[in-house]
Amino acid sequence: MSEQPGHNSQGQLKSLVERINRLMDDRDEISSDIRDIFAEAKSEGYDIPALRAIIRAQRENAEKRRNREAMIDLYRGELGID
């Protein structure tokens, strides 16, 4: 590999690739753990879409969540949905 402007050594490239691969493996493991927890919740009778909505809302910025919920309420009112 020849040196090009903006590029570092082959050792640095290898290190970057290894770190990315390690994090991707960790992500896959965590995703599997999350799926297992959702499966457990489902087996206990919890509604998974509702649970996902609650988790998404908790992780969302409070102001953004209020704005989205206000728009949903507005749209429901316009459509006559209780």
PDB file with one MODEL, atoms N, CA, C and O in Angstrom:
MODEL        1
ATOM      1  N   MET A   1       0.862  -1.185   0.000  1.00  0.00           N
ATOM      2  CA  MET A   1       0.000   0.000   0.000  1.00  0.00           C
ATOM      3  C   MET A   1       0.896   1.231   0.000  1.00  0.00           C
ATOM      4  O   MET A   1       1.729   1.395   0.891  1.00  0.00           O
ATOM      5  N   SER A   2       0.734   2.061  -0.958  1.00  0.00           N
ATOM      6  CA  SER A   2       1.542   3.280  -1.034  1.00  0.00           C
ATOM      7  C   SER A   2       0.897   4.377  -0.216  1.00  0.00           C
ATOM      8  O   SER A   2      -0.321   4.420  -0.042  1.00  0.00           O
ATOM      9  N   GLU A   3       1.742   5.259   0.281  1.00  0.00           N
ATOM     10  CA  GLU A   3       1.244   6.386   1.070  1.00  0.00           C
ATOM     11  C   GLU A   3       0.573   7.395   0.149  1.00  0.00           C
ATOM     12  O   GLU A   3       1.132   7.780  -0.878  1.00  0.00           O
ATOM     13  N   GLN A   4      -0.604   7.809   0.516  1.00  0.00           N
ATOM     14  CA  GLN A   4      -1.335   8.823  -0.226  1.00  0.00           C
ATOM     15  C   GLN A   4      -1.699   9.932   0.749  1.00  0.00           C
ATOM     16  O   GLN A   4      -1.828   9.681   1.948  1.00  0.00           O
ATOM     17  N   PRO A   5      -1.863  11.133   0.263  1.00  0.00           N
ATOM     18  CA  PRO A   5      -2.276  12.216   1.169  1.00  0.00           C
ATOM     19  C   PRO A   5      -3.564  11.828   1.903  1.00  0.00           C
ATOM     20  O   PRO A   5      -4.520  11.343   1.298  1.00  0.00           O
ATOM     21  N   GLY A   6      -3.563  12.053   3.205  1.00  0.00           N
ATOM     22  CA  GLY A   6      -4.759  11.753   3.995  1.00  0.00           C
ATOM     23  C   GLY A   6      -4.829  10.316   4.462  1.00  0.00           C
ATOM     24  O   GLY A   6      -5.763   9.954   5.177  1.00  0.00           O
ATOM     25  N   HIS A   7      -3.865   9.478   4.080  1.00  0.00           N
ATOM     26  CA  HIS A   7      -3.863   8.077   4.489  1.00  0.00           C
ATOM     27  C   HIS A   7      -2.678   7.811   5.402  1.00  0.00           C
ATOM     28  O   HIS A   7      -1.616   8.411   5.236  1.00  0.00           O
ATOM     29  N   ASN A   8      -2.855   6.916   6.365  1.00  0.00           N
ATOM     30  CA  ASN A   8      -1.796   6.568   7.292  1.00  0.00           C
ATOM     31  C   ASN A   8      -1.296   5.170   6.986  1.00  0.00           C
ATOM     32  O   ASN A   8      -1.609   4.606   5.938  1.00  0.00           O
ATOM     33  N   SER A   9      -0.547   4.631   7.868  1.00  0.00           N
ATOM     34  CA  SER A   9       0.106   3.350   7.649  1.00  0.00           C
ATOM     35  C   SER A   9      -0.877   2.196   7.552  1.00  0.00           C
ATOM     36  O   SER A   9      -2.035   2.292   7.958  1.00  0.00           O
ATOM     37  N   GLN A  10      -0.371   1.103   7.000  1.00  0.00           N
ATOM     38  CA  GLN A  10      -1.158  -0.122   6.878  1.00  0.00           C
ATOM     39  C   GLN A  10      -1.559  -0.634   8.266  1.00  0.00           C
ATOM     40  O   GLN A  10      -2.648  -1.179   8.440  1.00  0.00           O
ATOM     41  N   GLY A  11      -0.668  -0.454   9.256  1.00  0.00           N
ATOM     42  CA  GLY A  11      -0.977  -0.877  10.626  1.00  0.00           C
ATOM     43  C   GLY A  11      -2.172  -0.142  11.192  1.00  0.00           C
ATOM     44  O   GLY A  11      -2.995  -0.733  11.891  1.00  0.00           O
ATOM     45  N   GLN A  12      -2.273   1.147  10.894  1.00  0.00           N
ATOM     46  CA  GLN A  12      -3.412   1.921  11.384  1.00  0.00           C
ATOM     47  C   GLN A  12      -4.690   1.454  10.711  1.00  0.00           C
ATOM     48  O   GLN A  12      -5.726   1.341  11.367  1.00  0.00           O
ATOM     49  N   LEU A  13      -4.636   1.178   9.407  1.00  0.00           N
ATOM     50  CA  LEU A  13      -5.808   0.689   8.681  1.00  0.00           C
ATOM     51  C   LEU A  13      -6.275  -0.631   9.275  1.00  0.00           C
ATOM     52  O   LEU A  13      -7.469  -0.832   9.497  1.00  0.00           O
ATOM     53  N   LYS A  14      -5.321  -1.538   9.535  1.00  0.00           N
ATOM     54  CA  LYS A  14      -5.666  -2.831  10.120  1.00  0.00           C
ATOM     55  C   LYS A  14      -6.317  -2.643  11.487  1.00  0.00           C
ATOM     56  O   LYS A  14      -7.297  -3.318  11.806  1.00  0.00           O
ATOM     57  N   SER A  15      -5.784  -1.741  12.287  1.00  0.00           N
ATOM     58  CA  SER A  15      -6.342  -1.458  13.606  1.00  0.00           C
ATOM     59  C   SER A  15      -7.771  -0.931  13.500  1.00  0.00           C
ATOM     60  O   SER A  15      -8.646  -1.345  14.259  1.00  0.00           O
ATOM     61  N   LEU A  16      -8.004  -0.022  12.564  1.00  0.00           N
ATOM     62  CA  LEU A  16      -9.350   0.528  12.374  1.00  0.00           C
ATOM     63  C   LEU A  16     -10.339  -0.567  11.989  1.00  0.00           C
ATOM     64  O   LEU A  16     -11.443  -0.638  12.528  1.00  0.00           O
ATOM     65  N   VAL A  17      -9.930  -1.417  11.050  1.00  0.00           N
ATOM     66  CA  VAL A  17     -10.810  -2.504  10.594  1.00  0.00           C
ATOM     67  C   VAL A  17     -11.103  -3.467  11.744  1.00  0.00           C
ATOM     68  O   VAL A  17     -12.246  -3.893  11.915  1.00  0.00           O
ATOM     69  N   GLU A  18     -10.094  -3.812  12.527  1.00  0.00           N
ATOM     70  CA  GLU A  18     -10.296  -4.710  13.669  1.00  0.00           C
ATOM     71  C   GLU A  18     -11.242  -4.109  14.699  1.00  0.00           C
ATOM     72  O   GLU A  18     -12.108  -4.803  15.231  1.00  0.00           O
ATOM     73  N   ARG A  19     -11.079  -2.821  14.980  1.00  0.00           N
ATOM     74  CA  ARG A  19     -11.962  -2.158  15.946  1.00  0.00           C
ATOM     75  C   ARG A  19     -13.402  -2.134  15.449  1.00  0.00           C
ATOM     76  O   ARG A  19     -14.332  -2.386  16.216  1.00  0.00           O
ATOM     77  N   ILE A  20     -13.586  -1.834  14.173  1.00  0.00           N
ATOM     78  CA  ILE A  20     -14.937  -1.812  13.593  1.00  0.00           C
ATOM     79  C   ILE A  20     -15.555  -3.199  13.671  1.00  0.00           C
ATOM     80  O   ILE A  20     -16.712  -3.341  14.066  1.00  0.00           O
ATOM     81  N   ASN A  21     -14.792  -4.226  13.296  1.00  0.00           N
ATOM     82  CA  ASN A  21     -15.305  -5.594  13.357  1.00  0.00           C
ATOM     83  C   ASN A  21     -15.675  -5.995  14.776  1.00  0.00           C
ATOM     84  O   ASN A  21     -16.704  -6.638  14.986  1.00  0.00           O
ATOM     85  N   ARG A  22     -14.860  -5.628  15.748  1.00  0.00           N
ATOM     86  CA  ARG A  22     -15.142  -5.949  17.149  1.00  0.00           C
ATOM     87  C   ARG A  22     -16.440  -5.281  17.598  1.00  0.00           C
ATOM     88  O   ARG A  22     -17.265  -5.907  18.264  1.00  0.00           O
ATOM     89  N   LEU A  23     -16.620  -4.010  17.234  1.00  0.00           N
ATOM     90  CA  LEU A  23     -17.846  -3.302  17.608  1.00  0.00           C
ATOM     91  C   LEU A  23     -19.071  -3.880  16.909  1.00  0.00           C
ATOM     92  O   LEU A  23     -20.150  -3.950  17.497  1.00  0.00           O
ATOM     93  N   MET A  24     -18.905  -4.291  15.665  1.00  0.00           N
ATOM     94  CA  MET A  24     -20.029  -4.901  14.946  1.00  0.00           C
ATOM     95  C   MET A  24     -20.414  -6.231  15.592  1.00  0.00           C
ATOM     96  O   MET A  24     -21.598  -6.558  15.684  1.00  0.00           O
ATOM     97  N   ASP A  25     -19.415  -6.999  16.042  1.00  0.00           N
ATOM     98  CA  ASP A  25     -19.714  -8.241  16.759  1.00  0.00           C
ATOM     99  C   ASP A  25     -20.459  -7.941  18.055  1.00  0.00           C
ATOM    100  O   ASP A  25     -21.426  -8.623  18.393  1.00  0.00           O
ATOM    101  N   ASP A  26     -20.004  -6.916  18.779  1.00  0.00           N
ATOM    102  CA  ASP A  26     -20.691  -6.518  20.015  1.00  0.00           C
ATOM    103  C   ASP A  26     -22.122  -6.103  19.719  1.00  0.00           C
ATOM    104  O   ASP A  26     -23.045  -6.460  20.452  1.00  0.00           O
ATOM    105  N   ARG A  27     -22.301  -5.347  18.640  1.00  0.00           N
ATOM    106  CA  ARG A  27     -23.652  -4.896  18.264  1.00  0.00           C
ATOM    107  C   ARG A  27     -24.550  -6.090  17.972  1.00  0.00           C
ATOM    108  O   ARG A  27     -25.707  -6.120  18.392  1.00  0.00           O
ATOM    109  N   ASP A  28     -24.017  -7.078  17.249  1.00  0.00           N
ATOM    110  CA  ASP A  28     -24.810  -8.268  16.930  1.00  0.00           C
ATOM    111  C   ASP A  28     -25.219  -9.010  18.192  1.00  0.00           C
ATOM    112  O   ASP A  28     -26.346  -9.493  18.300  1.00  0.00           O
ATOM    113  N   GLU A  29     -24.296  -9.100  19.150  1.00  0.00           N
ATOM    114  CA  GLU A  29     -24.578  -9.774  20.412  1.00  0.00           C
ATOM    115  C   GLU A  29     -25.648  -9.014  21.202  1.00  0.00           C
ATOM    116  O   GLU A  29     -26.563  -9.621  21.760  1.00  0.00           O
ATOM    117  N   ILE A  30     -25.530  -7.705  21.244  1.00  0.00           N
ATOM    118  CA  ILE A  30     -26.512  -6.884  21.958  1.00  0.00           C
ATOM    119  C   ILE A  30     -27.876  -6.977  21.288  1.00  0.00           C
ATOM    120  O   ILE A  30     -28.897  -7.066  21.970  1.00  0.00           O
ATOM    121  N   SER A  31     -27.902  -6.959  19.958  1.00  0.00           N
ATOM    122  CA  SER A  31     -29.174  -7.093  19.231  1.00  0.00           C
ATOM    123  C   SER A  31     -29.850  -8.424  19.559  1.00  0.00           C
ATOM    124  O   SER A  31     -31.068  -8.492  19.722  1.00  0.00           O
ATOM    125  N   SER A  32     -29.054  -9.458  19.651  1.00  0.00           N
ATOM    126  CA  SER A  32     -29.595 -10.768  20.007  1.00  0.00           C
ATOM    127  C   SER A  32     -30.168 -10.751  21.418  1.00  0.00           C
ATOM    128  O   SER A  32     -31.235 -11.315  21.662  1.00  0.00           O
ATOM    129  N   ASP A  33     -29.467 -10.107  22.349  1.00  0.00           N
ATOM    130  CA  ASP A  33     -29.972  -9.991  23.722  1.00  0.00           C
ATOM    131  C   ASP A  33     -31.291  -9.225  23.764  1.00  0.00           C
ATOM    132  O   ASP A  33     -32.207  -9.600  24.496  1.00  0.00           O
ATOM    133  N   ILE A  34     -31.388  -8.155  22.982  1.00  0.00           N
ATOM    134  CA  ILE A  34     -32.622  -7.359  22.936  1.00  0.00           C
ATOM    135  C   ILE A  34     -33.766  -8.203  22.385  1.00  0.00           C
ATOM    136  O   ILE A  34     -34.874  -8.169  22.920  1.00  0.00           O
ATOM    137  N   ARG A  35     -33.506  -8.963  21.318  1.00  0.00           N
ATOM    138  CA  ARG A  35     -34.545  -9.846  20.767  1.00  0.00           C
ATOM    139  C   ARG A  35     -35.013 -10.853  21.819  1.00  0.00           C
ATOM    140  O   ARG A  35     -36.206 -11.133  21.934  1.00  0.00           O
ATOM    141  N   ASP A  36     -34.059 -11.393  22.584  1.00  0.00           N
ATOM    142  CA  ASP A  36     -34.421 -12.355  23.636  1.00  0.00           C
ATOM    143  C   ASP A  36     -35.332 -11.718  24.688  1.00  0.00           C
ATOM    144  O   ASP A  36     -36.277 -12.351  25.158  1.00  0.00           O
ATOM    145  N   ILE A  37     -35.053 -10.489  25.050  1.00  0.00           N
ATOM    146  CA  ILE A  37     -35.881  -9.800  26.045  1.00  0.00           C
ATOM    147  C   ILE A  37     -37.275  -9.528  25.491  1.00  0.00           C
ATOM    148  O   ILE A  37     -38.263  -9.674  26.211  1.00  0.00           O
ATOM    149  N   PHE A  38     -37.368  -9.134  24.226  1.00  0.00           N
ATOM    150  CA  PHE A  38     -38.686  -8.935  23.618  1.00  0.00           C
ATOM    151  C   PHE A  38     -39.453 -10.258  23.548  1.00  0.00           C
ATOM    152  O   PHE A  38     -40.666 -10.281  23.754  1.00  0.00           O
ATOM    153  N   ALA A  39     -38.756 -11.353  23.262  1.00  0.00           N
ATOM    154  CA  ALA A  39     -39.408 -12.668  23.237  1.00  0.00           C
ATOM    155  C   ALA A  39     -39.923 -13.024  24.628  1.00  0.00           C
ATOM    156  O   ALA A  39     -41.015 -13.574  24.769  1.00  0.00           O
ATOM    157  N   GLU A  40     -39.137 -12.712  25.646  1.00  0.00           N
ATOM    158  CA  GLU A  40     -39.571 -12.951  27.022  1.00  0.00           C
ATOM    159  C   GLU A  40     -40.811 -12.120  27.352  1.00  0.00           C
ATOM    160  O   GLU A  40     -41.761 -12.618  27.956  1.00  0.00           O
ATOM    161  N   ALA A  41     -40.788 -10.852  26.948  1.00  0.00           N
ATOM    162  CA  ALA A  41     -41.944  -9.974  27.199  1.00  0.00           C
ATOM    163  C   ALA A  41     -43.185 -10.513  26.499  1.00  0.00           C
ATOM    164  O   ALA A  41     -44.278 -10.505  27.064  1.00  0.00           O
ATOM    165  N   LYS A  42     -43.009 -10.983  25.266  1.00  0.00           N
ATOM    166  CA  LYS A  42     -44.134 -11.536  24.510  1.00  0.00           C
ATOM    167  C   LYS A  42     -44.683 -12.780  25.210  1.00  0.00           C
ATOM    168  O   LYS A  42     -45.897 -12.960  25.306  1.00  0.00           O
ATOM    169  N   SER A  43     -43.785 -13.635  25.698  1.00  0.00           N
ATOM    170  CA  SER A  43     -44.239 -14.852  26.377  1.00  0.00           C
ATOM    171  C   SER A  43     -44.961 -14.545  27.690  1.00  0.00           C
ATOM    172  O   SER A  43     -45.744 -15.359  28.178  1.00  0.00           O
ATOM    173  N   GLU A  44     -44.691 -13.363  28.261  1.00  0.00           N
ATOM    174  CA  GLU A  44     -45.382 -12.935  29.488  1.00  0.00           C
ATOM    175  C   GLU A  44     -46.697 -12.225  29.165  1.00  0.00           C
ATOM    176  O   GLU A  44     -47.423 -11.816  30.071  1.00  0.00           O
ATOM    177  N   GLY A  45     -47.006 -12.076  27.862  1.00  0.00           N
ATOM    178  CA  GLY A  45     -48.282 -11.507  27.467  1.00  0.00           C
ATOM    179  C   GLY A  45     -48.265 -10.018  27.166  1.00  0.00           C
ATOM    180  O   GLY A  45     -49.321  -9.421  26.954  1.00  0.00           O
ATOM    181  N   TYR A  46     -47.086  -9.406  27.144  1.00  0.00           N
ATOM    182  CA  TYR A  46     -47.007  -7.976  26.845  1.00  0.00           C
ATOM    183  C   TYR A  46     -47.166  -7.735  25.349  1.00  0.00           C
ATOM    184  O   TYR A  46     -46.754  -8.558  24.532  1.00  0.00           O
ATOM    185  N   ASP A  47     -47.763  -6.607  25.001  1.00  0.00           N
ATOM    186  CA  ASP A  47     -47.953  -6.194  23.612  1.00  0.00           C
ATOM    187  C   ASP A  47     -46.641  -5.575  23.122  1.00  0.00           C
ATOM    188  O   ASP A  47     -46.240  -4.507  23.585  1.00  0.00           O
ATOM    189  N   ILE A  48     -45.991  -6.242  22.201  1.00  0.00           N
ATOM    190  CA  ILE A  48     -44.658  -5.822  21.759  1.00  0.00           C
ATOM    191  C   ILE A  48     -44.669  -4.487  21.016  1.00  0.00           C
ATOM    192  O   ILE A  48     -43.811  -3.649  21.294  1.00  0.00           O
ATOM    193  N   PRO A  49     -45.599  -4.244  20.082  1.00  0.00           N
ATOM    194  CA  PRO A  49     -45.595  -2.920  19.447  1.00  0.00           C
ATOM    195  C   PRO A  49     -45.780  -1.780  20.451  1.00  0.00           C
ATOM    196  O   PRO A  49     -45.159  -0.726  20.312  1.00  0.00           O
ATOM    197  N   ALA A  50     -46.627  -1.984  21.456  1.00  0.00           N
ATOM    198  CA  ALA A  50     -46.820  -0.951  22.475  1.00  0.00           C
ATOM    199  C   ALA A  50     -45.544  -0.775  23.298  1.00  0.00           C
ATOM    200  O   ALA A  50     -45.156   0.350  23.615  1.00  0.00           O
ATOM    201  N   LEU A  51     -44.903  -1.875  23.639  1.00  0.00           N
ATOM    202  CA  LEU A  51     -43.657  -1.823  24.391  1.00  0.00           C
ATOM    203  C   LEU A  51     -42.568  -1.093  23.597  1.00  0.00           C
ATOM    204  O   LEU A  51     -41.838  -0.269  24.149  1.00  0.00           O
ATOM    205  N   ARG A  52     -42.464  -1.399  22.300  1.00  0.00           N
ATOM    206  CA  ARG A  52     -41.487  -0.710  21.445  1.00  0.00           C
ATOM    207  C   ARG A  52     -41.782   0.792  21.368  1.00  0.00           C
ATOM    208  O   ARG A  52     -40.859   1.607  21.372  1.00  0.00           O
ATOM    209  N   ALA A  53     -43.071   1.157  21.298  1.00  0.00           N
ATOM    210  CA  ALA A  53     -43.448   2.576  21.238  1.00  0.00           C
ATOM    211  C   ALA A  53     -43.061   3.293  22.525  1.00  0.00           C
ATOM    212  O   ALA A  53     -42.585   4.427  22.488  1.00  0.00           O
ATOM    213  N   ILE A  54     -43.261   2.642  23.650  1.00  0.00           N
ATOM    214  CA  ILE A  54     -42.900   3.236  24.944  1.00  0.00           C
ATOM    215  C   ILE A  54     -41.386   3.433  25.022  1.00  0.00           C
ATOM    216  O   ILE A  54     -40.915   4.492  25.437  1.00  0.00           O
ATOM    217  N   ILE A  55     -40.638   2.426  24.630  1.00  0.00           N
ATOM    218  CA  ILE A  55     -39.175   2.516  24.672  1.00  0.00           C
ATOM    219  C   ILE A  55     -38.677   3.607  23.738  1.00  0.00           C
ATOM    220  O   ILE A  55     -37.789   4.380  24.097  1.00  0.00           O
ATOM    221  N   ARG A  56     -39.241   3.670  22.549  1.00  0.00           N
ATOM    222  CA  ARG A  56     -38.856   4.708  21.573  1.00  0.00           C
ATOM    223  C   ARG A  56     -39.154   6.099  22.142  1.00  0.00           C
ATOM    224  O   ARG A  56     -38.347   7.017  21.998  1.00  0.00           O
ATOM    225  N   ALA A  57     -40.304   6.248  22.783  1.00  0.00           N
ATOM    226  CA  ALA A  57     -40.680   7.541  23.358  1.00  0.00           C
ATOM    227  C   ALA A  57     -39.751   7.928  24.505  1.00  0.00           C
ATOM    228  O   ALA A  57     -39.392   9.097  24.647  1.00  0.00           O
ATOM    229  N   GLN A  58     -39.363   6.954  25.319  1.00  0.00           N
ATOM    230  CA  GLN A  58     -38.454   7.243  26.429  1.00  0.00           C
ATOM    231  C   GLN A  58     -37.092   7.712  25.932  1.00  0.00           C
ATOM    232  O   GLN A  58     -36.454   8.550  26.569  1.00  0.00           O
ATOM    233  N   ARG A  59     -36.651   7.186  24.817  1.00  0.00           N
ATOM    234  CA  ARG A  59     -35.323   7.499  24.295  1.00  0.00           C
ATOM    235  C   ARG A  59     -35.316   8.780  23.463  1.00  0.00           C
ATOM    236  O   ARG A  59     -34.253   9.319  23.153  1.00  0.00           O
ATOM    237  N   GLU A  60     -36.478   9.252  23.111  1.00  0.00           N
ATOM    238  CA  GLU A  60     -36.603  10.430  22.261  1.00  0.00           C
ATOM    239  C   GLU A  60     -36.480  11.707  23.085  1.00  0.00           C
ATOM    240  O   GLU A  60     -36.848  11.736  24.260  1.00  0.00           O
ATOM    241  N   ASN A  61     -35.973  12.736  22.476  1.00  0.00           N
ATOM    242  CA  ASN A  61     -35.916  14.058  23.091  1.00  0.00           C
ATOM    243  C   ASN A  61     -37.330  14.463  23.511  1.00  0.00           C
ATOM    244  O   ASN A  61     -38.276  14.310  22.738  1.00  0.00           O
ATOM    245  N   ALA A  62     -37.474  14.977  24.728  1.00  0.00           N
ATOM    246  CA  ALA A  62     -38.796  15.295  25.284  1.00  0.00           C
ATOM    247  C   ALA A  62     -39.555  16.292  24.420  1.00  0.00           C
ATOM    248  O   ALA A  62     -40.751  16.115  24.188  1.00  0.00           O
ATOM    249  N   GLU A  63     -38.892  17.327  23.943  1.00  0.00           N
ATOM    250  CA  GLU A  63     -39.579  18.323  23.112  1.00  0.00           C
ATOM    251  C   GLU A  63     -40.015  17.714  21.785  1.00  0.00           C
ATOM    252  O   GLU A  63     -41.126  17.965  21.318  1.00  0.00           O
ATOM    253  N   LYS A  64     -39.163  16.933  21.192  1.00  0.00           N
ATOM    254  CA  LYS A  64     -39.501  16.272  19.929  1.00  0.00           C
ATOM    255  C   LYS A  64     -40.694  15.336  20.132  1.00  0.00           C
ATOM    256  O   LYS A  64     -41.584  15.263  19.285  1.00  0.00           O
ATOM    257  N   ARG A  65     -40.705  14.624  21.257  1.00  0.00           N
ATOM    258  CA  ARG A  65     -41.806  13.707  21.561  1.00  0.00           C
ATOM    259  C   ARG A  65     -43.115  14.478  21.739  1.00  0.00           C
ATOM    260  O   ARG A  65     -44.150  14.073  21.209  1.00  0.00           O
ATOM    261  N   ARG A  66     -43.073  15.588  22.483  1.00  0.00           N
ATOM    262  CA  ARG A  66     -44.287  16.401  22.677  1.00  0.00           C
ATOM    263  C   ARG A  66     -44.816  16.914  21.342  1.00  0.00           C
ATOM    264  O   ARG A  66     -46.023  16.892  21.099  1.00  0.00           O
ATOM    265  N   ASN A  67     -43.919  17.375  20.481  1.00  0.00           N
ATOM    266  CA  ASN A  67     -44.340  17.877  19.164  1.00  0.00           C
ATOM    267  C   ASN A  67     -44.976  16.775  18.326  1.00  0.00           C
ATOM    268  O   ASN A  67     -46.003  16.993  17.683  1.00  0.00           O
ATOM    269  N   ARG A  68     -44.363  15.587  18.333  1.00  0.00           N
ATOM    270  CA  ARG A  68     -44.917  14.466  17.570  1.00  0.00           C
ATOM    271  C   ARG A  68     -46.276  14.071  18.118  1.00  0.00           C
ATOM    272  O   ARG A  68     -47.210  13.839  17.351  1.00  0.00           O
ATOM    273  N   GLU A  69     -46.398  13.991  19.439  1.00  0.00           N
ATOM    274  CA  GLU A  69     -47.673  13.620  20.050  1.00  0.00           C
ATOM    275  C   GLU A  69     -48.746  14.669  19.778  1.00  0.00           C
ATOM    276  O   GLU A  69     -49.911  14.321  19.585  1.00  0.00           O
ATOM    277  N   ALA A  70     -48.370  15.945  19.760  1.00  0.00           N
ATOM    278  CA  ALA A  70     -49.321  17.012  19.435  1.00  0.00           C
ATOM    279  C   ALA A  70     -49.812  16.873  17.995  1.00  0.00           C
ATOM    280  O   ALA A  70     -50.994  17.079  17.718  1.00  0.00           O
ATOM    281  N   MET A  71     -48.913  16.526  17.084  1.00  0.00           N
ATOM    282  CA  MET A  71     -49.315  16.336  15.684  1.00  0.00           C
ATOM    283  C   MET A  71     -50.238  15.135  15.550  1.00  0.00           C
ATOM    284  O   MET A  71     -51.209  15.176  14.794  1.00  0.00           O
ATOM    285  N   ILE A  72     -49.942  14.069  16.277  1.00  0.00           N
ATOM    286  CA  ILE A  72     -50.807  12.886  16.245  1.00  0.00           C
ATOM    287  C   ILE A  72     -52.198  13.252  16.752  1.00  0.00           C
ATOM    288  O   ILE A  72     -53.199  12.863  16.150  1.00  0.00           O
ATOM    289  N   ASP A  73     -52.268  13.992  17.848  1.00  0.00           N
ATOM    290  CA  ASP A  73     -53.563  14.428  18.383  1.00  0.00           C
ATOM    291  C   ASP A  73     -54.305  15.299  17.375  1.00  0.00           C
ATOM    292  O   ASP A  73     -55.513  15.146  17.194  1.00  0.00           O
ATOM    293  N   LEU A  74     -53.592  16.212  16.719  1.00  0.00           N
ATOM    294  CA  LEU A  74     -54.197  17.071  15.702  1.00  0.00           C
ATOM    295  C   LEU A  74     -54.764  16.238  14.561  1.00  0.00           C
ATOM    296  O   LEU A  74     -55.906  16.438  14.147  1.00  0.00           O
ATOM    297  N   TYR A  75     -53.963  15.305  14.054  1.00  0.00           N
ATOM    298  CA  TYR A  75     -54.415  14.447  12.950  1.00  0.00           C
ATOM    299  C   TYR A  75     -55.595  13.583  13.359  1.00  0.00           C
ATOM    300  O   TYR A  75     -56.529  13.402  12.578  1.00  0.00           O
ATOM    301  N   ARG A  76     -55.563  13.044  14.579  1.00  0.00           N
ATOM    302  CA  ARG A  76     -56.688  12.248  15.052  1.00  0.00           C
ATOM    303  C   ARG A  76     -57.966  13.088  15.097  1.00  0.00           C
ATOM    304  O   ARG A  76     -59.036  12.641  14.686  1.00  0.00           O
ATOM    305  N   GLY A  77     -57.828  14.319  15.609  1.00  0.00           N
ATOM    306  CA  GLY A  77     -58.984  15.214  15.658  1.00  0.00           C
ATOM    307  C   GLY A  77     -59.534  15.513  14.278  1.00  0.00           C
ATOM    308  O   GLY A  77     -60.747  15.494  14.067  1.00  0.00           O
ATOM    309  N   GLU A  78     -58.639  15.792  13.336  1.00  0.00           N
ATOM    310  CA  GLU A  78     -59.066  16.086  11.967  1.00  0.00           C
ATOM    311  C   GLU A  78     -59.748  14.889  11.316  1.00  0.00           C
ATOM    312  O   GLU A  78     -60.633  15.054  10.476  1.00  0.00           O
ATOM    313  N   LEU A  79     -59.336  13.685  11.704  1.00  0.00           N
ATOM    314  CA  LEU A  79     -59.905  12.459  11.103  1.00  0.00           C
ATOM    315  C   LEU A  79     -61.059  11.906  11.915  1.00  0.00           C
ATOM    316  O   LEU A  79     -61.669  10.911  11.524  1.00  0.00           O
ATOM    317  N   GLY A  80     -61.369  12.538  13.043  1.00  0.00           N
ATOM    318  CA  GLY A  80     -62.466  12.074  13.872  1.00  0.00           C
ATOM    319  C   GLY A  80     -62.170  10.766  14.599  1.00  0.00           C
ATOM    320  O   GLY A  80     -63.071   9.977  14.881  1.00  0.00           O
ATOM    321  N   ILE A  81     -60.898  10.554  14.891  1.00  0.00           N
ATOM    322  CA  ILE A  81     -60.497   9.349  15.611  1.00  0.00           C
ATOM    323  C   ILE A  81     -60.374   9.695  17.084  1.00  0.00           C
ATOM    324  O   ILE A  81     -59.681  10.645  17.448  1.00  0.00           O
ATOM    325  N   ASP A  82     -61.054   8.917  17.939  1.00  0.00           N
ATOM    326  CA  ASP A  82     -60.990   9.173  19.393  1.00  0.00           C
ATOM    327  C   ASP A  82     -59.690   8.768  19.978  1.00  0.00           C
ATOM    328  O   ASP A  82     -59.482   8.917  21.182  1.00  0.00           O
TER     329      ASP A  82
ENDMDL
END
